[in-house]
């Protein structure tokens, strides 16, 4: 969840309470040096919180679980598929794979077997991606509809599922039974066709055609049945025509109650549908949901639910909605959501926990989820989540019981909750024993050693954290702990190297915050200022020092200690950072420039490009949307809209926006977008000349060096693909003249294609020396090295960025060449343990097939197809291996 461990209070506190004032004297240069700071003052500033317990499904062997899910998807009945895709979503959530999570939700939505499931998963997709309304609107402007975000016509979708039978009309003697009947309500009389009214329900049939005295009467008094004369006239019209005309909501409710009392199912259904069509607000939905659940009106109930879900998370701030959804019994849930109860409460629980995991509503929805869970896999996840919430609420006995249930059901990660409870209640030895038992009984993972380190001291803690990093280098806590420990020992260089190590491949807010504190301690205010501005770019409302102080407030304080830059200074700083491939520094400069009167649309756009490069897609999309809002012209806004569409997978629509922008004004960004989108969307090699022409047109338009360098670099890449190496080299050299450092990589490729491997190696060495973020440069240089040097470069890549998969694949392939099959598989397994990557799984499946391990190959194939169901090579391998299964 977004904030698994919120602070006890989010109120602003005096900064003295966290003691940074000693680091932030108003007069510059008055601070004592780090060596003179007391240990307690350093300790108050440099704190590393314990790693959060995650309320996610975290199986020990996620590959096995994904493979099992895929196997079940191949053979299960259609109505079970959405539930399996939801489980797949939960696995990917535990792995932190946002794109794969979203695709699983999309699959659940596409495979939904009921309108209620479609409604829940459509709302979930909308919730997971705030701002989808804008994308939906942009698609509409291109004549395309984002179906998962449109309102569902519940009445038409549920029409075939409503089973209503009419009573059999048996008239005893037409000579005795009057043809018409008059109903008296007060002083008014409503004349009706007796048989038409009798057809409305079994009670009316019995009353008008049975052995009751009313069957022989022409006048019947209905005054005591809470129906008005006007309502009875509408009922009569319905009995004759089978439809309701324009009727006020209040009258419809009156008729609905009457229809329910007399079991007039067709009339009740018609009233429910009519009321559903009249819902215009959340308040309407709240009022009508009560009637829908009480009177068993599925169409009305689902329509009200749609309103609640489309307005998530705001709707859960309405206590009446929370009460309605959490107090519904099993029958009412069936009316409201059919068989999709587990999916609904999974969504509601996630939203409630994101709002406040300690809240009553989070607990209520999780309890509903427990009631809805059917499979053991679902139950162990829910018990873990509920244990997590009980722990936050300090309900320790109940939390321990729930974690134990989850652990016994097979969710090994729940041992973290138990260990943490042991630590809280003074049972550290018990916590260690629990973790030792897990480590010795399963293939150990990084989080196990990380957790055990919390209950150890000295060298043993350090050893466990080194082991945790070795098994899972993506865990941030070990780096932070080591960095803080080194800083307390005044080993500044080593402390910064350790925290920079993780920031080199993972832009984690908590790591940026710790480095900010280091820089404050070192009186390096410019660097501290840079980091706090990067933090605010990623999360404008971020709070530091355990949530007690807004980052924006600290920025204001630090600003007193840094030099004020003019707009020209900012541009010079941006060029310098861009050319040295300092993406975090570039982010900070752009944040500062946004305070000026500069064109904000352009700056937000640049910000989005950097955020994409730093693998922060959500923040990048937010910046793109801000670029749209601050565009200085219509043609500029169209370009940003085009990038939004392109980045969300709507390439053709993005291309259309670029063309529309060019029709209004020829601009660098419009031509660049069109070239980029065209190159990506067309598989036809003949489009290269068009892309070249578009990039040349872009370069003729006014722009700054940063973007022109990018265009020259892209143009060089197109020329290389076309075999025009001289033209490509010219582009790269021109890009380098305007400090586009990344062009060195392109120039190296040209040298390599000219059979000058040494020159290629030298160009990449220059890039490594100049670029701050150079893992990709080492990886590319390895292609121009001899085997031993290549191995050294790729080892460096893994140290700098363990998420890059090519080095693991290269090392594994070398081991296989040397007939070291076991070591090759271990090399791939090392990375697969913390990264669900298609290529790693594909290669390991091939290795398993090679050594005759058919079941291992089949498992990896199925897990890989969960990552990418349409990968052709993987499908072929799976088919081949599947045919060999014993």
C-alpha positions in Angstrom: 0.0 0.0 0.0 1.0 3.6 -0.4 1.5 4.4 3.3 1.8 1.1 5.2 3.1 2.8 8.3 1.7 6.3 8.7 3.0 8.5 11.5 1.1 8.8 14.7 0.3 12.3 13.8 0.4 14.3 10.6 0.2 17.6 12.3 2.9 20.2 11.7 5.4 20.3 14.7 8.0 22.7 15.6 11.2 21.9 13.8 13.0 22.0 17.1 11.2 18.8 18.0 13.3 16.9 15.4 16.4 19.1 15.9 17.3 20.1 12.4 17.7 23.8 13.5 21.2 23.1 14.6 22.0 22.3 11.0 20.1 25.2 9.6 21.5 28.4 11.1 20.3 31.5 9.2 23.8 32.8 8.9 25.8 30.7 6.4 29.0 29.2 7.6 28.1 29.4 11.3 27.6 25.6 11.6 30.2 23.5 13.4 31.8 20.8 11.3 30.5 17.2 11.4 33.4 16.1 13.5 32.2 18.5 16.3 28.6 17.5 16.3 27.5 15.5 19.3 26.5 11.9 18.6 23.0 12.6 19.9 22.4 15.5 17.4 23.6 13.3 14.5 21.4 10.5 15.8 18.4 12.8 15.9 18.8 13.7 12.2 19.9 10.4 10.8 17.3 7.8 11.5 16.5 4.7 9.6 13.0 3.3 10.3 12.4 -0.4 10.3 11.4 -1.8 7.0 7.6 -1.8 6.6 5.6 -5.0 6.8 3.8 -5.3 3.4 0.2 -6.3 3.3 0.7 -8.2 0.1 0.7 -11.8 -1.2 4.4 -12.7 -1.2 4.9 -16.4 -1.9 8.3 -17.9 -1.3 8.3 -19.3 -4.9 6.3 -16.9 -7.0 7.3 -18.7 -10.2 5.6 -21.9 -8.9 2.4 -19.9 -8.0 2.3 -18.1 -11.4 2.8 -21.4 -13.2 0.0 -23.0 -11.2 -2.3 -20.1 -12.0 -1.5 -20.3 -15.7 -2.1 -24.1 -15.7 -5.5 -23.5 -14.0 -6.4 -20.8 -16.5 -5.8 -23.3 -19.4 -8.4 -25.7 -18.1 -10.8 -23.9 -15.7 -14.5 -23.0 -16.7 -14.9 -19.4 -17.9 -16.6 -18.1 -14.8 -13.4 -18.8 -12.7 -10.9 -16.9 -14.8 -11.4 -13.5 -13.4 -10.8 -14.8 -9.9 -7.5 -16.4 -11.1 -6.4 -13.2 -12.8 -7.1 -11.4 -9.5 -4.8 -13.8 -7.7 -2.2 -13.2 -10.4 -2.6 -9.5 -9.8 -1.9 -10.0 -6.1 1.3 -12.0 -6.9 2.6 -9.2 -9.1 1.6 -6.6 -6.5 3.8 -8.4 -4.0 6.6 -8.3 -6.5 6.1 -4.6 -7.2 5.5 -5.1 -10.9 3.1 -2.3 -11.7 2.7 -3.0 -15.4 2.1 -6.7 -14.9 -0.4 -5.8 -12.1 -2.3 -3.7 -14.5 -2.3 -6.2 -17.3 -3.7 -8.9 -14.9 -6.5 -6.5 -13.9 -7.2 -5.9 -17.6 -7.3 -9.6 -18.2 -9.7 -10.0 -15.2 -11.9 -7.3 -16.8 -11.8 -8.8 -20.2 -12.6 -12.3 -18.9 -15.4 -11.2 -16.6 -18.3 -13.6 -16.9 -20.9 -11.3 -15.2 -21.7 -7.6 -15.5 -20.9 -7.2 -11.7 -17.3 -8.6 -12.3 -16.9 -6.2 -15.3 -18.0 -3.4 -13.1 -15.6 -4.2 -10.2 -12.6 -4.7 -12.4 -13.3 -1.7 -14.6 -13.5 0.5 -11.4 -10.3 -1.1 -10.1 -8.5 -0.2 -13.4 -9.8 3.3 -13.1 -8.7 3.5 -9.4 -5.2 2.1 -10.1 -4.6 4.8 -12.7 -5.8 8.2 -11.5 -6.3 10.6 -14.4 -7.8 7.9 -16.7 -10.7 10.3 -17.3 -8.3 12.5 -19.2 -7.0 9.6 -21.3 -10.6 8.5 -22.0 -11.5 12.0 -23.1 -8.4 12.2 -25.4 -9.3 8.9 -26.9 -12.9 10.1 -27.5 -11.5 13.2 -29.3 -9.7 10.7 -31.6 -12.9 8.7 -32.2 -11.9 5.8 -29.9 -13.5 4.7 -26.7 -11.8 3.3 -23.6 -14.4 0.7 -22.9 -13.3 -0.2 -19.4 -14.0 3.3 -18.2 -17.4 3.9 -19.7 -20.6 3.7 -17.6 -22.2 0.3 -18.0 -25.9 0.1 -18.9 -26.8 -2.2 -16.1 -30.4 -2.6 -17.1 -29.6 -3.9 -20.5 -26.7 -6.1 -19.3 -28.9 -7.8 -16.6 -32.0 -8.2 -18.7 -31.4 -11.7 -19.7 -30.5 -12.8 -16.2 -33.7 -11.8 -14.5 -36.0 -14.8 -14.2 -39.6 -13.7 -13.8 -42.5 -16.1 -14.3 -46.1 -15.0 -14.7 -48.9 -16.7 -12.8 -51.1 -19.1 -14.8 -54.4 -17.5 -15.1 -57.2 -19.9 -14.4 -60.6 -18.3 -14.6 -63.3 -20.5 -13.0 -66.4 -19.2 -14.8 -66.4 -16.1 -17.0 -70.2 -15.8 -16.5 -69.6 -15.3 -12.7 -66.3 -13.4 -12.6 -66.7 -9.7 -13.6 -64.4 -8.6 -16.5 -63.4 -5.4 -14.8 -62.6 -4.5 -11.3 -62.6 -1.1 -9.6 -60.0 -0.4 -6.8 -61.1 2.2 -4.3 -58.4 4.3 -2.6 -59.8 6.9 -0.4 -62.5 8.8 -2.3 -61.2 7.8 -5.7 -62.0 4.8 -7.9 -59.5 3.2 -10.4 -61.1 1.0 -13.1 -58.9 -1.9 -14.1 -58.9 -5.0 -16.4 -59.3 -7.8 -13.8 -57.3 -10.4 -15.8 -54.5 -8.0 -16.6 -54.1 -7.1 -12.9 -54.4 -10.8 -12.0 -51.4 -11.5 -14.3 -49.2 -9.2 -12.3 -48.6 -11.7 -9.5 -49.8 -14.9 -7.8 -51.4 -13.0 -4.9 -53.4 -10.8 -7.3 -54.4 -13.9 -9.3 -55.6 -15.7 -6.1 -57.5 -12.6 -5.0 -59.2 -11.9 -8.3 -59.7 -15.4 -9.7 -59.5 -17.7 -6.7 -61.8 -18.6 -3.8 -61.6 -15.3 -2.1 -64.8 -13.1 -2.0 -62.9 -10.4 -4.0 -63.0 -12.7 -7.0 -66.8 -12.0 -7.3 -66.6 -8.3 -6.5 -66.4 -5.5 -9.0 -65.3 -3.0 -6.2 -62.3 -3.7 -3.9 -60.9 -1.3 -1.3 -57.1 -0.9 -1.4 -56.9 2.1 0.9 -54.9 0.3 3.6 -52.1 -0.8 1.2 -50.0 2.4 1.0 -50.7 3.1 -2.6 -52.0 6.4 -3.9 -54.7 6.7 -6.6 -52.0 8.0 -9.0 -49.8 5.1 -8.2 -52.6 2.6 -8.9 -53.3 4.3 -12.2 -49.7 3.8 -13.2 -49.9 0.1 -12.1 -53.1 -0.3 -14.2 -51.3 1.2 -17.2 -48.4 -1.1 -16.7 -50.8 -4.1 -16.6 -52.1 -3.1 -20.0 -48.9 -2.0 -21.7 -46.1 -3.8 -19.8 -44.1 -0.6 -19.5 -43.7 2.5 -17.3 -44.0 5.9 -18.7 -42.6 9.1 -17.2 -43.0 8.7 -13.5 -41.5 10.7 -10.6 -38.9 8.9 -8.4 -41.1 9.2 -5.3 -44.0 7.6 -7.1 -41.7 4.9 -8.4 -40.6 4.1 -4.9 -44.2 3.9 -3.8 -45.1 1.5 -6.6 -41.9 -0.5 -5.9 -43.0 -1.1 -2.3 -46.4 -2.0 -3.4 -45.1 -4.4 -6.1 -42.9 -6.0 -3.5 -45.8 -6.5 -1.1 -47.9 -8.1 -3.7 -45.0 -10.1 -5.3 -45.5 -8.3 -8.7 -42.0 -9.3 -10.0 -42.3 -7.8 -13.5 -43.6 -4.5 -12.0 -40.9 -4.5 -9.4 -38.2 -5.2 -11.9 -39.5 -2.4 -14.2 -39.5 0.0 -11.2 -36.0 -1.0 -10.3 -34.8 -0.4 -13.8 -36.6 3.0 -14.1 -35.1 4.1 -10.8 -31.7 3.0 -11.9 -31.9 5.2 -15.0 -32.8 8.2 -12.8 -29.7 8.0 -10.5 -28.0 11.4 -10.9 -25.8 11.7 -7.8 -24.1 9.7 -5.1 -26.8 10.7 -2.6 -29.4 9.2 -4.9 -27.4 6.0 -5.0 -27.1 5.9 -1.2 -30.9 6.2 -0.7 -31.8 3.8 -3.5 -29.3 1.2 -2.4 -31.2 0.7 0.9 -34.4 0.0 -1.0 -32.6 -2.2 -3.6 -31.1 -4.5 -0.9 -34.2 -4.6 1.2 -36.6 -5.3 -1.7 -34.2 -7.6 -3.7 -33.8 -5.4 -6.8 -30.5 -6.5 -8.5 -30.6 -4.0 -11.4 -31.1 -1.1 -9.0 -28.5 -2.4 -6.5 -25.8 -2.9 -9.2 -26.5 0.6 -10.6 -26.0 2.1 -7.2 -22.9 0.1 -6.7 -21.5 1.4 -10.0 -21.9 5.0 -8.7 -20.0 4.2 -5.5 -17.2 2.4 -7.4 -16.7 5.1 -10.0 -16.2 7.7 -7.3 -13.5 5.8 -5.4 -11.7 6.7 -3.2 -13.9 9.7 -2.4 -17.1 7.6 -1.9 -15.5 5.7 1.0 -15.3 9.0 2.9 -19.1 8.8 3.1 -19.9 6.8 6.3 -23.4 5.8 4.9 -21.8 4.1 1.9 -19.3 2.3 4.1 -22.1 1.2 6.3 -24.2 -0.1 3.4 -21.3 -2.0 1.9 -19.8 -3.4 5.1 -23.1 -4.4 6.8 -24.6 -6.2 3.8 -25.3 -9.9 4.6 -24.7 -12.8 2.3 -28.0 -12.5 0.5 -27.7 -8.7 0.1 -24.2 -9.1 -1.3 -25.6 -11.5 -3.9 -28.2 -9.0 -4.9 -25.6 -6.2 -5.1 -22.6 -8.0 -6.8 -23.7 -11.5 -7.6 -20.8 -14.0 -7.4 -18.2 -11.2 -7.5 -18.2 -10.6 -3.7 -14.5 -11.5 -3.2 -13.5 -9.3 -6.0 -15.6 -6.4 -4.7 -14.2 -6.6 -1.2 -10.7 -7.0 -2.4 -11.0 -3.7 -4.2 -12.8 -2.0 -1.2 -10.2 -3.3 1.2 -7.3 -2.0 -0.9 -8.9 1.5 -1.2 -9.7 1.7 2.5 -6.1 0.6 3.4 -4.6 3.2 1.1 -6.8 5.9 2.7 -5.9 4.7 6.3 -4.8 1.2 7.1 -5.7 1.7 10.8 -9.2 2.8 10.1 -12.4 1.0 11.1 -13.5 0.8 7.4 -10.3 -1.0 6.5 -11.1 -3.6 9.2 -14.7 -3.9 8.2 -14.0 -4.5 4.5 -11.3 -7.0 5.3 -13.7 -8.9 7.6 -16.2 -8.9 4.7 -13.3 -10.2 2.5 -12.6 -13.0 4.9 -16.3 -14.0 4.7 -16.2 -13.9 0.9 -12.9 -15.9 0.5 -13.4 -19.5 -0.6 -10.0 -20.9 -1.7 -7.1 -21.4 0.7 -4.9 -19.1 -1.4 -7.4 -16.3 -1.1 -7.9 -16.9 2.7 -4.2 -16.8 3.6 -3.8 -13.5 1.8 -6.8 -12.0 3.6 -5.7 -13.2 7.0 -2.3 -11.7 6.4 -3.8 -8.3 5.5 -6.2 -8.4 8.4 -3.3 -9.3 10.7 -1.4 -6.3 9.3 -4.3 -4.0 10.1 -4.7 -5.4 13.6 -1.0 -4.9 14.2 -1.2 -1.2 13.2 -4.2 -0.8 15.5 -2.1 -2.3 18.3 -4.5 -5.2 18.7 -1.6 -7.5 19.2 -3.3 -10.7 20.4 -5.7 -10.8 17.4 -2.9 -9.8 15.0 -0.7 -12.7 16.2 -3.6 -15.1 15.8 -4.3 -13.9 12.2 -0.6 -14.1 11.2 -0.4 -17.6 12.6 -3.5 -18.6 10.6 -2.0 -17.2 7.4 1.4 -18.8 8.1 -0.1 -22.2 8.8 -2.2 -21.8 5.6 1.1 -21.5 3.6 1.8 -17.7 3.5 5.4 -17.9 4.8 5.8 -14.1 4.6 3.4 -13.7 7.5 6.3 -14.8 9.8 7.4 -11.1 9.4 4.3 -10.0 11.3 4.8 -12.6 14.0 8.5 -11.6 14.4 7.6 -8.0 14.6 5.0 -8.7 17.3 7.7 -10.7 19.1 10.0 -7.7 19.1 7.2 -5.4 20.3 6.3 -7.7 23.2 9.9 -8.3 24.3 10.4 -11.8 22.7 13.3 -11.1 20.4 14.7 -14.6 20.9 11.3 -16.1 19.9 11.3 -13.9 16.8 14.8 -15.1 15.8 13.7 -18.7 16.3 10.7 -18.2 14.1 12.8 -16.8 11.3 15.5 -19.4 11.7 12.8 -22.1 11.3 11.7 -20.5 8.0 15.2 -19.9 6.7 16.1 -23.5 7.3 12.9 -25.0 5.8 12.6 -23.2 2.5 14.8 -21.6 -0.1 15.9 -18.4 1.7 15.0 -15.0 0.3 16.4 -11.6 1.0 13.5 -10.4 3.2 14.1 -13.3 5.6 17.6 -12.1 6.4 16.5 -8.5 6.5 13.9 -9.3 9.1 16.2 -11.4 11.2 18.7 -8.6 11.3 16.3 -6.5 13.3 16.6 -8.9 16.2 20.5 -9.1 16.1 23.2 -6.8 17.1 26.7 -5.8 15.8 28.4 -8.0 13.3 25.6 -10.5 13.1 23.2 -7.8 12.0 25.7 -6.5 9.4 26.1 -10.1 8.1 22.4 -10.6 7.8 22.0 -7.4 5.9 24.8 -8.2 3.5 23.1 -11.6 2.9 19.8 -9.8 2.3 21.3 -7.6 -0.3 23.1 -10.5 -2.0 19.8 -12.4 -2.3 17.6 -9.4 -3.1 19.5 -6.2 -4.0 16.2 -4.3 -4.5 15.6 -4.1 -0.7 16.3 -0.5 0.4 16.6 -1.0 4.2 20.0 -2.8 4.2 21.6 0.1 2.2 20.0 2.7 4.4 21.1 0.9 7.6 24.7 0.5 6.4 24.9 4.1 5.2 23.5 5.5 8.4 25.9 3.3 10.5 28.9 4.5 8.4 27.7 8.1 8.8 27.5 7.8 12.6 31.1 6.5 12.5 32.0 9.7 10.4 32.9 7.6 7.4 31.3 10.1 5.1 32.6 8.9 1.8 31.6 5.3 2.4 28.1 6.4 3.8 27.4 8.4 0.6 28.7 5.6 -1.6 26.3 3.2 0.0 23.2 5.3 -0.3 24.2 6.4 -3.8 24.5 2.7 -4.7 20.8 2.1 -4.3 19.8 5.5 -5.7 21.7 4.6 -8.8 19.0 2.1 -9.8 16.0 2.8 -7.6 14.8 6.3 -6.9 13.2 5.5 -3.5 11.9 8.5 -1.6 13.1 7.2 1.8 16.7 6.9 0.3 16.6 10.4 -1.0 15.4 11.6 2.4 18.3 9.9 4.1 20.8 11.4 1.7 19.2 14.8 2.3 19.9 14.3 6.0 23.5 13.4 5.2 24.1 16.5 3.2 22.6 18.6 6.0 25.0 17.0 8.4 27.8 17.8 6.0 26.6 21.4 5.5 26.4 20.6 1.8 23.2 22.7 1.4 23.3 22.8 -2.4 23.2 19.0 -2.6 20.5 18.8 0.2 18.5 21.4 -1.7 18.8 19.3 -4.9 17.5 16.2 -3.1 14.6 17.8 -1.4 13.5 19.3 -4.8 13.8 15.8 -6.4 11.6 14.5 -3.5 9.0 17.2 -4.1 9.0 16.4 -7.9 8.2 12.7 -7.2 5.7 13.4 -4.4 4.6 17.0 -3.9 3.0 16.3 -0.5 5.8 14.1 0.9 6.5 14.5 4.6 9.9 13.9 6.1 11.2 13.0 9.6 8.7 10.1 10.1 5.9 12.2 8.6 6.2 15.1 11.0 7.4 17.8 8.6 6.4 18.7 5.1 9.3 18.4 2.6 8.2 21.8 1.2 8.8 23.4 4.6 12.3 21.9 4.8 13.0 23.1 1.3 12.1 26.7 2.4 14.6 26.4 5.3 17.5 25.0 3.2 16.9 27.6 0.5 18.2 30.2 2.9 21.6 28.6 2.6 22.0 28.3 -1.2 22.8 30.8 -3.9 19.9 32.2 -5.8 20.0 31.3 -9.5 18.8 33.5 -12.3 16.9 31.9 -15.2 20.1 32.0 -17.2 21.9 30.2 -14.3 19.2 27.6 -14.2 19.6 26.8 -17.9 23.4 26.6 -17.6 23.0 24.2 -14.6 20.4 22.1 -16.6 22.7 21.8 -19.6 25.6 20.8 -17.3 23.6 18.1 -15.5 21.9 16.9 -18.7 25.3 16.5 -20.4 26.7 14.6 -17.4 23.6 12.3 -17.3 22.7 13.5 -13.8 19.0 12.9 -14.0 18.3 13.6 -10.3 20.2 16.9 -10.6 18.3 17.8 -13.7 15.0 17.1 -12.0 16.0 19.5 -9.2 16.9 22.3 -11.6 13.6 22.0 -13.5 11.7 22.1 -10.2 13.5 25.3 -9.4 12.8 26.7 -12.8 9.1 26.1 -12.4 9.0 28.8 -9.7 10.0 31.4 -12.3 7.8 32.9 -15.0 9.3 30.6 -17.6 7.0 28.6 -20.0 5.8 25.9 -17.6 4.3 23.6 -20.2 7.8 23.0 -21.7 9.4 22.5 -18.3 6.7 20.0 -17.1 7.3 18.2 -20.4 11.1 18.0 -19.7 10.3 16.8 -16.2 8.2 14.0 -17.6 11.0 12.8 -19.9 13.4 12.6 -17.0 10.9 10.8 -14.8 10.4 8.2 -17.5 14.1 7.7 -17.7 14.2 7.2 -14.0 11.5 4.6 -14.2 8.8 6.7 -12.4 5.9 6.3 -14.9 3.1 7.6 -12.6 5.0 10.8 -11.7 5.9 11.2 -15.4 2.2 11.0 -16.3 1.3 13.6 -13.7 4.0 15.9 -15.2 2.6 15.4 -18.7 -0.9 16.2 -17.5 0.5 19.4 -15.9 2.2 20.2 -19.2 -1.2 20.0 -20.9 -2.7 22.3 -18.3 0.1 24.9 -18.7 0.6 24.7 -22.5 0.9 28.2 -23.9 -0.9 27.4 -27.2 -3.3 24.9 -28.7 -0.6 23.3 -30.9 1.7 22.8 -27.9 -1.1 21.2 -25.9 -1.8 18.8 -28.7 1.8 17.6 -28.6 1.5 16.9 -24.9 -1.8 15.1 -25.4 -0.1 13.0 -28.1 2.6 12.0 -25.7 0.1 11.0 -23.1 -1.7 8.8 -25.6 1.6 7.3 -26.8 2.9 6.6 -23.3 -0.4 4.8 -22.4 -0.1 2.5 -25.4 -2.3 4.4 -27.9 0.4 5.0 -30.5 -1.9 5.7 -33.5 -3.9 8.2 -31.6 -0.7 9.9 -30.4 0.4 10.1 -34.1 -2.9 11.8 -34.9 -2.4 14.4 -32.3 1.1 15.2 -33.7 -0.4 15.6 -37.2 -3.1 17.9 -35.8 -0.5 20.0 -34.1 1.6 20.3 -37.2 -1.4 21.4 -39.2 -1.7 24.3 -36.8 2.0 25.1 -36.5 5.2 23.4 -37.6 7.2 22.9 -34.3 10.1 20.9 -33.2 8.1 18.9 -30.6 5.3 18.0 -33.0 7.6 16.7 -35.7 9.7 14.8 -33.0 6.5 13.2 -31.6 5.3 12.2 -35.1 8.7 10.7 -35.9 8.9 8.8 -32.6 5.4 7.4 -32.9 5.7 6.5 -36.5 9.0 4.7 -35.9 7.4 2.7 -33.1 4.1 1.9 -34.7 5.2 0.9 -38.2 6.9 -2.5 -38.9 7.6 -1.4 -42.5 11.3 -0.7 -43.0 10.3 1.7 -45.8 9.0 4.2 -43.2 12.6 5.0 -42.2 12.9 7.7 -44.9 9.7 9.3 -43.5 11.1 9.3 -40.0 14.4 10.8 -41.3 12.4 13.5 -43.1 10.4 14.3 -39.9 13.5 14.5 -37.7 15.1 16.8 -40.3 12.0 19.0 -40.2 12.2 19.0 -36.4 15.8 20.2 -36.5 14.9 23.1 -38.7 12.4 24.4 -36.1 13.4 26.5 -33.1 14.3 24.5 -29.9 17.0 24.3 -27.3 20.2 22.2 -27.4 18.8 19.6 -25.1 16.1 18.5 -27.4 18.1 19.1 -30.6 20.7 16.8 -29.2 18.1 14.1 -28.6 16.7 14.6 -32.2 20.2 14.2 -33.7 20.8 11.1 -31.6 17.5 9.6 -32.8 18.3 10.5 -36.4 21.7 8.9 -36.1 20.0 5.7 -34.9 17.7 5.6 -37.9 20.7 6.1 -40.2 22.5 3.2 -38.5 19.4 1.0 -39.0 19.5 2.0 -42.7 23.2 1.2 -43.0 24.1 4.9 -43.7 27.0 5.0 -41.3 28.6 8.2 -42.4 25.4 10.2 -42.0 24.9 8.5 -38.6 28.4 9.5 -37.5 27.8 13.1 -38.6 24.6 13.2 -36.5 26.3 11.8 -33.4 29.3 14.2 -33.7 26.9 17.2 -34.1 25.0 16.0 -31.0 28.2 15.8 -29.0 29.1 19.3 -30.1 26.0 20.5 -28.2 26.8 18.3 -25.2 24.4 15.4 -25.8 26.7 13.0 -24.1 24.6 9.9 -24.8 25.5 10.3 -28.5 28.8 8.6 -27.5 26.9 5.3 -27.4 25.7 5.8 -31.0 29.1 6.8 -32.2 30.5 3.6 -30.6 28.0 1.6 -32.5 29.1 3.2 -35.8 32.7 2.4 -35.0 31.8 -1.2 -34.3 29.8 -1.6 -37.5 32.9 -0.3 -39.3 34.8 -3.1 -37.7 36.7 -0.8 -35.4 36.0 -2.5 -32.1 38.8 -0.6 -30.2 37.4 2.8 -31.2 33.9 1.7 -30.1 35.4 0.6 -26.7 37.1 4.0 -26.3 33.9 5.9 -27.0 32.0 3.9 -24.4 34.9 4.5 -21.9 34.4 8.3 -22.5 30.7 7.9 -21.7 31.5 6.0 -18.5 33.9 8.7 -17.4 31.4 11.5 -18.1 28.1 10.0 -17.1 26.9 9.8 -13.5 24.4 7.1 -14.2 26.5 4.7 -16.3 25.3 1.1 -15.8 23.9 1.1 -19.3 27.3 2.4 -20.6 29.2 -0.5 -18.9 26.6 -2.9 -20.4 27.0 -1.5 -23.9 30.8 -1.4 -23.6 30.8 -5.1 -22.8 29.7 -5.8 -26.3 32.9 -4.3 -27.6 35.2 -6.1 -25.2 37.0 -9.4 -25.1 35.3 -12.0 -23.0 37.3 -11.4 -19.7 36.8 -7.6 -20.0 33.2 -8.1 -20.9 32.7 -10.2 -17.8 34.3 -7.4 -15.7 32.0 -4.8 -17.2 28.9 -6.9 -16.7 29.9 -7.5 -13.0 30.1 -3.8 -12.7 26.7 -3.4 -14.3 25.2 -5.8 -11.7 26.8 -3.8 -8.9 25.5 -0.5 -10.3 22.1 -1.7 -11.3 21.1 -5.3 -10.3 17.8 -4.9 -12.1 19.4 -5.1 -15.5 18.9 -8.6 -16.7 21.4 -8.9 -19.6 24.4 -9.5 -17.4 22.8 -12.5 -15.7 21.8 -13.9 -19.1 25.3 -13.4 -20.5 27.0 -15.1 -17.5 24.5 -18.0 -17.6 25.1 -18.5 -21.3 28.9 -18.6 -20.8 28.4 -21.2 -18.0 26.2 -23.3 -20.3 28.9 -23.1 -23.1 31.3 -24.5 -20.5 28.9 -27.3 -19.7 28.2 -25.9 -16.2 24.5 -26.4 -16.4 23.8 -26.3 -12.7 25.8 -23.0 -12.2 24.0 -21.5 -15.3 20.6 -22.2 -13.8 21.7 -20.9 -10.4 22.9 -17.6 -12.1 19.4 -17.1 -13.7 17.6 -18.2 -10.5 19.6 -15.5 -8.5 17.9 -12.8 -10.6 14.5 -14.5 -11.0 14.2 -14.5 -7.2 13.6 -10.8 -7.1 12.7 -9.9 -10.7 9.9 -11.4 -12.8 11.5 -11.1 -16.2 10.3 -12.8 -19.3 13.8 -13.2 -20.8 15.3 -14.7 -17.6 12.4 -17.2 -17.4 12.6 -18.1 -21.1 16.3 -18.8 -20.9 16.0 -20.9 -17.7 13.1 -22.8 -19.3 15.4 -23.6 -22.3 18.2 -24.7 -19.9 15.8 -27.0 -18.1 14.6 -28.5 -21.4 18.3 -29.0 -22.4 19.1 -31.0 -19.3 15.9 -33.0 -19.6 14.0 -31.4 -16.6 10.7 -31.2 -18.4 8.7 -30.2 -15.3 11.1 -27.4 -14.5 10.9 -26.2 -18.1 7.1 -26.4 -18.1 6.9 -24.4 -14.8 9.2 -21.6 -16.2 7.2 -21.5 -19.5 3.9 -21.1 -17.7 5.3 -18.4 -15.4 6.8 -16.6 -18.4 3.4 -16.7 -20.1 1.9 -15.1 -17.1 4.4 -12.3 -17.6 3.7 -12.0 -21.4 0.8 -14.3 -22.6 1.5 -13.4 -26.3 5.2 -13.9 -26.5 5.6 -16.1 -29.6 8.9 -17.8 -28.8 7.6 -18.6 -25.3 4.4 -20.1 -26.7 6.4 -22.3 -29.1 8.7 -23.5 -26.3 5.7 -24.1 -24.0 4.0 -26.2 -26.7 7.1 -28.2 -27.3 7.8 -28.9 -23.6 4.1 -29.5 -22.9 4.1 -32.4 -25.4 7.0 -34.0 -23.5 5.3 -33.8 -20.1 5.3 -37.3 -18.5 
